[in-house]
């Protein structure tokens, strides 16, 4: 692979993903008032972000270890997490 991502670049990318999720939560839950479906929505949105984080980490690992591969478009292969998973959240009692 041509370039290796640095730890700082990785952190910056993850921070952008987290900021994007925070913006989505604000718009969906606070401004959109979709509290009834907030848990379902957050599972989907949070899962998407977690898969993106893992994909970036696996791609960085492959770059460092010298994994090679090319996409049909000619670009470098990037890894994506595709296994299903669950995010468990506890619900606080209403006061």
C-alpha positions as CSV (number, residue, x, y, z in Angstrom):
1,X,0.0,0.0,0.0
2,X,1.2,3.5,-0.8
3,X,0.6,5.3,2.5
4,X,0.3,4.5,6.1
5,X,-2.3,6.3,8.2
6,X,-0.8,7.8,11.4
7,X,-2.2,7.4,14.8
8,X,-3.1,11.1,14.8
9,X,-4.9,10.8,11.5
10,X,-6.8,7.8,12.8
11,X,-7.9,9.7,15.9
12,X,-9.0,12.7,13.8
13,X,-11.1,10.4,11.6
14,X,-12.7,8.8,14.6
15,X,-13.4,12.2,16.2
16,X,-15.1,13.3,13.0
17,X,-17.3,10.2,13.1
18,X,-18.2,10.8,16.7
19,X,-19.0,14.4,16.0
20,X,-21.2,13.4,13.2
21,X,-23.0,10.9,15.4
22,X,-23.5,13.6,18.1
23,X,-25.0,15.9,15.5
24,X,-27.4,13.2,14.4
25,X,-28.4,12.4,18.0
26,X,-29.1,16.1,18.6
27,X,-31.1,16.5,15.4
28,X,-33.0,13.2,15.8
29,X,-33.7,13.1,19.5
30,X,-33.6,16.7,20.7
31,X,-34.9,18.6,17.7
32,X,-36.8,15.8,16.0
33,X,-38.4,14.6,19.3
34,X,-38.3,10.9,18.2
35,X,-37.9,9.7,21.8
36,X,-40.2,6.8,21.3
37,X,-37.9,5.3,18.7
38,X,-34.6,6.7,20.1
39,X,-33.2,3.3,21.2
40,X,-33.9,1.6,17.8
41,X,-32.5,4.6,15.9
42,X,-29.4,4.7,18.1
43,X,-28.7,1.0,17.6
44,X,-28.7,1.5,13.9
45,X,-26.7,4.8,13.8
46,X,-24.3,3.6,16.5
47,X,-23.7,0.3,14.8
48,X,-22.9,2.2,11.6
49,X,-20.3,4.3,13.4
50,X,-18.8,1.3,15.2
51,X,-18.5,-0.5,11.8
52,X,-16.8,2.5,10.3
53,X,-14.3,2.7,13.2
54,X,-13.5,-1.0,13.0
55,X,-13.1,-0.7,9.2
56,X,-10.6,2.1,9.5
57,X,-8.7,0.3,12.2
58,X,-8.5,-2.9,10.1
59,X,-7.4,-0.9,7.1
60,X,-4.7,0.8,9.1
61,X,-3.6,-2.6,10.4
62,X,-3.4,-4.0,6.9
63,X,-1.3,-1.0,5.8
64,X,1.2,-1.5,8.6
65,X,1.5,-5.2,8.1
66,X,1.8,-4.9,4.3
67,X,-1.4,-6.6,3.3
68,X,-1.8,-6.1,-0.4
69,X,-4.8,-6.1,-2.7
70,X,-6.5,-4.0,-5.3
71,X,-10.2,-3.2,-5.8
72,X,-11.7,-3.7,-9.3
73,X,-11.5,0.2,-9.6
74,X,-7.7,0.0,-9.1
75,X,-7.7,1.5,-5.6
76,X,-6.3,-0.2,-2.5
77,X,-8.4,-2.7,-0.7
78,X,-10.1,-1.4,2.5
79,X,-11.6,-3.7,5.1
80,X,-15.2,-3.4,6.2
81,X,-16.8,-5.2,9.1
82,X,-19.8,-7.2,8.0
83,X,-20.7,-9.5,10.8
84,X,-23.9,-8.8,12.7
85,X,-23.6,-7.6,16.3
86,X,-25.8,-6.1,19.1
87,X,-25.3,-3.0,21.1
88,X,-26.9,-3.4,24.6
89,X,-28.0,-0.3,26.4
90,X,-29.5,-0.1,29.9
91,X,-32.6,2.1,30.3
92,X,-32.6,4.3,33.3
93,X,-35.8,4.5,35.3
94,X,-37.8,7.7,34.8
95,X,-37.9,10.0,37.7
